Amino acid sequence: MARDTSKPRSVYAVRCKANGKMYIGSSVDPEKRMRTHFSEARYMIRKGIENCYNGSTPEAKDRTIAFTKDFEKYGEKGFELYIIEKDLPFDESFEREQYYTLLYRTNEMEYGYNRAAGRRIFTSKGYTVINGLPPKKESAQ
């Protein structure tokens, strides 16, 4: 199923209130996406965290397990959703997600749950590898 690239997207952060760690993502519906993160964590807790992950790298597994363990410890009410930017075009939303991942260092275990700063992302033009900090968005004045 192809992604709908015509809908505006938001960049969001899911933050653990207890330790301040964050996950930065982008979605057409951040609230729904956050519920999906929680649903996936619940599933992993039910099935056994260590037995559920089929990720591609040990680092990805570590990040998923860290989020799931914090979810198990603090529950849904232990996390909050922040909308960082709204109404972004599809491709720009991924650039901005990358920017905030690096800005808030959520790709570092101490600060967050994101897998890596440089990662392969899907854009409407195909796969792109982003390894650096994208330029800041110019504010319209």
Residue, then its C-alpha position, 0 to 999 in steps of 0.5 A: m500500500a502506497r503512502d498518501t503524500s498529499k496530507p500534511r504531517s506533524v513532527y511530534a515528540v513522545r516524552c517520558k515524564a519520569n526520565g525526560k527521554m523522548y521519541i521524535g517522529s512524524s505522522v499525519d495523526p500524531e495522537k493515533r501514532m502515539r497510541t500505536h507505539f503504546s499498543e506495540a509496547r503492550y504487545m511486547i510486554r505480554k509476549g515477553i520483551e526479549n522474544c518479540y523484536n525482529g529488528s535489523t540492528p542491535e541498536a534498534k532492538d535496544r531502543t525498542i526495549a528501552f521504550t517498552k521497559d519504560f512504558e511497562k514501568y510508568g504506563e500510558k500516563g507516564f508519557e506525554l505528546y508534544i506537537i513540535e511542527k504542524d502542516l508540513p509537506f510529506d518530504e519536509s516532515f522527515e527532514r524536520e523529524q531528523y532535525y529535531t532528533l539531532l537537536y534533542r539528541t534523542n538518538e543517544m540512549e541517555y536522551g531518547y528512544n530514536r534509533a540513529a541520527g543518520r538513517r534511511i528514510f522514505t520520501s515521495k522521491g524514493y529512499t534517502v539517507i540523511n546523515g547530517l543536520p538539515p537546515k533550519k526552516e525559514s520562518a515567514q515574516 
